[in-house]
Each structure stands twice: as C-alpha cells, then as structure tokens.
C-alpha cells in the first residue's frame, strides 16, 4: 500500500472529510501485526464551529487540531471511548475530521479480540468501536498520518461507491450542518437507518 502524502490531503475540513471516504487507515502493531480498514464514514469540524474542540482556542488537550493537516487528534470521552481524528487545516488553524467508521480489511481476528466480539458488522461501525478495534489510545496523539509509523493513511484499494451527506451524529451544537460523509449502502456505516441510505 502506498502512503498518502500531505500534498495529496486537501487542506480544507469539508473537502478532506469527503476525500477520506474509501481511503485506507493503517495501524501497525508490535511483532509485525497490522490492522487495515476502508474509511466509510467521516465528520468535519470546522474553524469557528462551536461543536469543534478547537473552538475555545489552543489548549494542551486540543493542540493537535492546530497542527498542519494530516496529524492525529485523539481524545477520550464518556469515560470509556477514544475518538480518532485528522487535523484538517493549515498549521495554527484548529479543525479536524472525525473518523466515524471503517470497513475491516486486514487483521479482523485481532480486531475481534480487541472488541471482545466476533460480530463482523459490530467491529468498527462507530467511532468508539473503531478506536477500540484498532487499539487507538493517547500514545498516538499527534502522530503524522503521512509518514511511516504506528498509524498512517494509504490510498484507496478499491473504487468508492456513492457518497452520502448528512447532519452530524451525537452533537447538540451546530447539529443541523451537513458535515457528515459516508459510503451509501456500506454495512459498516454507523447511525440510524435514515442516515445510512
């Protein structure tokens, strides 16, 4: 698989969120083990967006959102879930794209072990599930997706289907904005049925 370069990644949150659909998320683990998945659902969080963690300005928690586009912003929520994001604007501008779901490709048995489940459709169909399956934690905070390392982005390995667009899921602020993108009909897309078709 070929790494995506920073030059290939759009430097705009909405464009990047759509661009990432179909691309490959790669997680390198010790002892040569690898997990991969097709990104099938994303959400954009824009500069000046009250729902974005960068809205309050730079803090120790959100500093990765202010890195150049293509870095990992990881955070812990609800006391039991990590969430994985990609910084999405130029350095100093806080914004990101949440990776909401992937279609498992490589390392499925290991994902099942991490999730404590053998139900394929339940492994990575939501941001918390994705992070657990891919063993995402704060050690990956600030990781550059465009270089060799434990977490990186690769080219699409197969054609992308029709891309849908909807409001974001699970937020209260600016919830009506159409900033969620997903591959229509993909069984690993999360959310209610009305937001998956």
HELIX and SHEET records of a PDB file:
HELIX    1   1 UNK A   13  UNK A   19  1                                   7    
HELIX    2   2 UNK A   30  UNK A   32  5                                   3    
HELIX    3   3 UNK A   53  UNK A   56  5                                   4    
HELIX    4   4 UNK A   63  UNK A   66  5                                   4    
HELIX    5   5 UNK A  108  UNK A  115  1                                   8    
HELIX    6   6 UNK A  120  UNK A  122  5                                   3    
HELIX    7   7 UNK A  127  UNK A  133  1                                   7    
HELIX    8   8 UNK A  138  UNK A  140  5                                   3    
HELIX    9   9 UNK A  193  UNK A  195  5                                   3    
SHEET    1   A 6 UNK A  72  UNK A  77  0                                        
SHEET    2   A 6 UNK A  81  UNK A  87 -1                                        
SHEET    3   A 6 UNK A  96  UNK A 106 -1                                        
SHEET    4   A 6 UNK A  33  UNK A  45 -1                                        
SHEET    5   A 6 UNK A  24  UNK A  29 -1                                        
SHEET    6   A 6 UNK A 151  UNK A 154 -1                                        
SHEET    1   B 6 UNK A  72  UNK A  77  0                                        
SHEET    2   B 6 UNK A  81  UNK A  87 -1                                        
SHEET    3   B 6 UNK A  96  UNK A 106 -1                                        
SHEET    4   B 6 UNK A  33  UNK A  45 -1                                        
SHEET    5   B 6 UNK A 180  UNK A 183 -1                                        
SHEET    6   B 6 UNK A 163  UNK A 166 -1                                        
END                                                                             
